[in-house]
Amino acid sequence: MPINKGETFKNRDVFIDYPFEEVKFRWDRIKRKIFRRFYGEPENEIPVEPNGTLFNDALLYGDEITKEEYFNE
């Protein structure tokens, strides 16, 4: 089920898993930035653009996960 950026991103941090591309995303509500980590790698310190194809595909086809699931693996 697609993840809606509107109210969801406004109210809390969001963690997304997109297994098809083996990538996870983290929306930081306070910093208002999106961070990415590929499976088996640390989180990239450089935020990604909200209009990026990979991020938007993750919103459409990925799954919302917990903070713990984001940082594991």
N, C-alpha and C positions, 0 to 999 in steps of 0.2 A: 504494500500500500504506500503510495507516495507520501513523503514527509513535507508538510506545509511550512514554508519559511515564516509566514506572517506571525501569528500569535505565539506559535511554538518558540520561535527564535527570540521573540520579545521578552518572554517570561523566564527562560531557563537555558542552561547549557544543554547542548544536544550532541550526541555521539552517534555516528552512522557507520555501519559496516557495509561494504560493497564487495562481496566475495568474488564476483565475476572478474574484477580487475585487481583483486587482492589488496585493497586499500581501505583505510578508515579515515573518517573526517571528524573533527571536533569543532563545534561552534562555541566560542567563548563569549558569553553574553556581556560580560563587563568590558572586555576589550573590543567587542564587536568585530571579531576577526575569526576566520576559518583556518584551521590547521589540518595538516594531512600527515599520515604515516602509512607507508606500505608494510605489508605483513613482514615480520622479522626484522624491521628496521626501526630506529628511533623516530620520534616525531620531527618533522622538518620545522625549523624555527621561523622560516619565512612563510607568512600567511598566503593562502591562495585567494584568487579573485572569486567573488561570488557568482560571476557569470561564466566561469570555466565549465567546459563540457563534462569533464570527469566528475566534478562536484555535482553538477545538475543531474547527471545520469545516476549518481549515488542517491540523490534525493528521490528520484523516480523509481529506481529499481532496488535500492539497498534497504537495509533494515536498521531501525533505531536500536541501539545497544546501550548497555550501562557504561559508566565511567571505568569500572574495573575491566570490562570486556575490551574497551578501547585500548587500555594500556597493557593488557596481557597479550602474549604471543610474540 
